[in-house]
Amino acid sequence: MPIDPNIALGAVLPSVDFSWTPSDVQLYHLALGAGGRWTDPAELRYLDDRAPQVLPTFATVAPFFHETEPPQVKFPGVEIDLANVVHGSQEITVHRPIPASGKATFERRISEIWDKGSAAVIWQEHTATSSDGELLWTARSSIFAKGEGGFGGERGPSSKTELPDRAPDFEVLTPTLPQQALLYRMCGDRNPLHSDPEFARNAGFPDPILHGLCTYGLVCKAATDAVLDSDATRVAGFRTRFAGVLYPGETLRSRIWKRDGELLIAVTVVERNDAPVLADVVLTYTD
């Protein structure tokens, strides 16, 4: 079914009531490589049995953490083959530190649809409100749907975060495991693009790729550890545009610049001549 923006734009999607536990938080952090510095008390805060600190990127998986079926790209006015979809962008703003356990309601709507000619970009806006009525986080995300453009819509804006013309303040290397995607899919993202070699080849990749949101979480953790003393409660927001792919077992290079309550981050893959993986990466933080 082609995209029908007259139906899709502004459509409110079904809300989701969900809950999470310290074990869910621990599993998420383990899927991002937490525990590698297992003798470091700061590192172990991610894995505390009763009250682990929570990286804000947990918000991207929390509402669907226990899903076991592949996701469907099927919304009012939108139905797209999963093999033609990749993550485009992700933004999160946390309004308070995410607690180690809780209950909340997840609400979302389709906010923008852009026609890129050969592809379409579909944006959603999300909010999560705790069971006591407190807004926990606000998020925006987009998907890039190959072959779904040409429906006559607007092309949409283009923006780029300029990096400082100087050496970075920090540089962090983050190795990934060969089984990293298989670990991360246990957090509710069962897209076979990340686990099924045949599906990945049919989608145009030589092998399964790492989830974009896993890369997103890996970089948030790396920056938090390197610059913010491993204190996840200081992270107020994190946004990026997905610019390339990472294969499990490869190494991320994060070059980080500090600027007025923000960290600007360039993310590349070491083994492929520093090919870009994430672009326009900005982490906002509190002192």
JOJO-V152512 format. One line per field, one symbol per residue. ss: DSSP state (a for helix, b for strand, c for the rest). burial: # if it has 9 or more other ideal C-beta (glycine too) atoms within 8 Angstrom, else .. Layout:
# JOJO-V152512
ss->???
burial->???
This chain:
# JOJO-V152512
ss->ccccaaaacccbbbbbbbbbcaaaaaaaaaacccccccccaaaaaaaccccccccaaaaaaaccccccccccbbbccbbbcaaabbbbbbbbbbcccccccbbbbbbbbbbbbbbcccbbbbbbbbbbbbccccbbbbbbbbbbbbcccccccccccccccccccccccbbbbbbccccaaaaaaaaccccaaaccaaaaaacccccccccaaaaaaaaaaaaaaaaccccaaabbbbbbbbccccccccbbbbbbbbbccbbbbbbbbaaaccbbbbbbbbbbbcc
burial->..###..##.#.#....#.#.#.############.......######...##############.#...#.#.#.##.#.#.##.########...#.#.#.#######.#####..############....############.##.#.#..#....#......#.#.###.##..######.#########...###.#.#..#####################.#.#.#######.#.#.###.########....#########.....##########..
